[in-house]
Amino acid sequence: MNRKELFEKLNSLNLDKNKYYVLSGASLLAQNIVDQAKDIDIACDKEIYDNLDWKPKIGALGKEIKSFDCFDISYNLYERKDDIIKIEGYNFASLENILYVKLLLNRNKDKEIIEKLKSIIKA
């Protein structure tokens, strides 16, 4: 999806924008770091998570997430909610936050974006 499609998808969620934030590739897309994202990873508060009737599975960090359409949502990543930026009324993980998680995961597929983020934020 492109940036315009990202915001259309977020608009379709009908969730309280103050109780979740967008992570990873979709956040990089919103910040014009990448041109495309394949899904939208979200961290939310436990109340939103518990009220979603979406299929649960285990995510990249070994924690339960729920999935629907292009969305993967987790409440157990919400603790870093102080490290966000606001774009078009939505909360997104900061570049520093994304770099932190990408380094933690240390996946081969993230090596290029890790280097790009390091050069942007001078980490």
C-alpha positions as CSV (number, residue, x, y, z in Angstrom):
1,M,0.0,0.0,0.0
2,N,1.1,3.6,-0.6
3,R,0.8,6.5,1.9
4,K,-2.7,7.5,0.7
5,E,-3.9,4.0,1.1
6,L,-2.4,3.8,4.6
7,F,-4.5,6.7,5.8
8,E,-7.6,5.3,4.1
9,K,-7.1,2.0,6.0
10,L,-6.5,3.8,9.3
11,N,-9.7,5.8,8.7
12,S,-11.6,2.6,8.3
13,L,-10.6,1.3,11.7
14,N,-13.0,3.4,13.8
15,L,-10.8,3.2,16.9
16,D,-9.9,5.9,19.3
17,K,-6.8,7.5,17.8
18,N,-5.4,8.4,21.2
19,K,-5.3,4.8,22.4
20,Y,-3.1,3.3,19.7
21,Y,-0.1,4.0,17.5
22,V,1.2,2.7,14.3
23,L,4.5,0.8,14.2
24,S,7.3,-0.3,11.9
25,G,6.9,-0.1,8.1
26,A,3.6,1.7,8.1
27,S,5.1,4.4,10.3
28,L,8.1,4.6,8.0
29,L,5.6,5.1,5.1
30,A,3.8,7.9,7.0
31,Q,7.1,9.6,7.6
32,N,8.1,9.3,3.9
33,I,11.1,7.0,4.6
34,V,9.7,4.2,2.4
35,D,7.2,4.3,-0.5
36,Q,5.2,1.1,0.3
37,A,4.1,-1.0,3.2
38,K,2.6,-4.4,3.1
39,D,0.8,-4.3,6.4
40,I,-0.1,-2.0,9.3
41,D,1.3,-3.0,12.7
42,I,-0.4,-1.3,15.6
43,A,0.2,-1.1,19.4
44,C,-2.9,-0.3,21.4
45,D,-4.1,-0.3,25.0
46,K,-5.5,-3.5,26.5
47,E,-9.1,-2.3,26.4
48,I,-9.1,-1.9,22.6
49,Y,-7.3,-5.2,22.2
50,D,-9.7,-7.2,24.4
51,N,-12.7,-5.7,22.5
52,L,-11.4,-6.7,19.0
53,D,-13.0,-9.9,17.6
54,W,-9.9,-10.6,15.4
55,K,-8.0,-13.9,15.0
56,P,-5.0,-14.2,17.5
57,K,-1.6,-15.4,16.5
58,I,2.0,-15.1,17.7
59,G,3.9,-12.1,16.3
60,A,7.6,-11.4,15.5
61,L,8.5,-10.7,19.2
62,G,6.9,-13.9,20.4
63,K,3.9,-12.1,21.8
64,E,0.2,-12.6,21.0
65,I,-1.2,-10.3,18.3
66,K,-4.6,-10.1,16.6
67,S,-4.9,-9.9,12.8
68,F,-7.6,-8.7,10.4
69,D,-7.2,-7.6,6.7
70,C,-3.8,-5.8,6.6
71,F,-3.7,-5.0,10.4
72,D,-1.7,-6.7,13.1
73,I,-2.5,-5.3,16.5
74,S,-0.8,-5.9,19.9
75,Y,-1.4,-4.4,23.4
76,N,1.9,-5.7,24.8
77,L,4.0,-3.3,22.8
78,Y,2.1,-0.2,24.0
79,E,4.6,0.5,26.8
80,R,6.8,2.7,24.4
81,K,3.8,5.0,23.7
82,D,5.8,8.0,24.9
83,D,8.1,7.7,21.8
84,I,5.5,8.7,19.2
85,I,4.9,11.5,16.7
86,K,1.6,12.7,15.3
87,I,0.9,12.8,11.6
88,E,-2.6,13.8,10.2
89,G,-4.1,13.1,13.6
90,Y,-2.7,9.6,14.0
91,N,0.1,8.5,16.4
92,F,3.1,6.8,14.8
93,A,6.3,5.3,16.3
94,S,9.2,7.7,16.0
95,L,12.2,6.8,13.9
96,E,14.2,6.1,17.1
97,N,11.5,3.8,18.3
98,I,11.5,1.9,15.0
99,L,15.3,1.6,15.0
100,Y,15.2,0.3,18.6
101,V,12.8,-2.5,17.6
102,K,14.6,-3.3,14.3
103,L,17.9,-3.7,16.2
104,L,16.2,-5.8,18.8
105,L,14.8,-8.2,16.2
106,N,18.0,-8.1,14.2
107,R,16.4,-9.7,11.1
108,N,18.3,-9.9,7.8
109,K,15.3,-8.3,6.0
110,D,15.7,-5.2,8.2
111,K,19.4,-4.6,7.6
112,E,19.0,-2.0,4.9
113,I,16.3,0.0,6.8
114,I,18.5,-0.2,9.9
115,E,21.4,1.4,8.1
116,K,19.1,4.0,6.6
117,L,17.6,4.9,9.9
118,K,21.0,5.1,11.5
119,S,22.1,7.6,8.9
120,I,18.9,9.7,9.3
121,I,18.9,9.9,13.0
122,K,22.7,9.7,13.4
123,A,22.5,6.8,15.8
